[in-house]
Amino acid sequence: MKTILTFSGLDPSGGAGLHADIKTAKAIGLYPASIVTSLTVQNTCEAKTVVPVDTEILKKQIEAVVDDIKIDCVKIGLISSTEVARVVADEIVKLDAPKVLDPVIFAGAGGKIGSVEGYRMLLEFINVVTPNLTEARSFTSVNGAKNTFEEAKDIALKINEKYGCNVVITGGELGGRDVVCEKGLIYTVTADFSPVNIHGTGCVYSTALACYLGLDNSLENAVRKARIFVLESVKKALRPGNCFPVVNP
C-alpha cells in the first residue's frame, strides 16, 4: 500500500482539513500519514480562530514520520504563517514524491485563514498547485474580465512561468471547468459540479489529486479522476450541523 503525507489544519467539526484528507486517502486506497499544521476553531457555519502549530513540534512531527515511513505523495493544505511554511519547505524538499499544494486562503465556512506569503514561499518546492480562481489571484494578477476562462488561463500561465509548478485552477467559478497549465501548455478538464457551497471540497480534491499522482497517473488523468471523486463525494454530502453541508468521501 502506498502512503500519502498530508499537511493540514485540524477542523473540529470534521468536515475539512485533516479529517477530509484521511477519509479521502483511505477511500482511494492509500495509507494516510498526517501532519497537523494548525489548530482551528470552526464549525459548519464559520471559521473563528486559527492557531499555527509550534514550529519545533511541527518539525518533529515531520521527522518522526519520514524517518519511519516511505512517502509516495504529498498534499499540503492549511498554512497559516510564514514560519510554518518555512519548516514545511525545508522538509518537503527532501522527499522524492509528487507534491500538491492546496492554498487554503479562505475557509469554505467563511473567514480568511491562510497565509498568502507562506504559500508563495512554498510554490517553488511543489509540483502542482490547486487554487480556485479567487485564490489564484493572490499569486499574480491579470487585466481583463473577471471569472472568465481567459483570466484563469492567463493567471495559470503566469504562476507556471514565475514559480515553475504546474497549475490547476479549480472550476467552481468557471462553470465546472478546471483550467490546467502543465509545463506551459493549457488544457481544460470539464465535469459536473455542484453550485452549492459544500464544506471540505477543496481538501478532498487536492488530496485525491495527490493520491492519483502517487499511483502513477499522468497529471491530466489525475485531474479527471480527482474531479470525478469529488463529484461522487458531493453527491453523498452530509449535513451534521446547522449551516453548510459537508463533503463525504
Order of alpha helices (4+ residues) and beta strands (2+ residues): beta-alpha-beta-beta-alpha-beta-alpha-beta-alpha-beta-alpha-alpha-beta-beta-beta-alpha-alpha
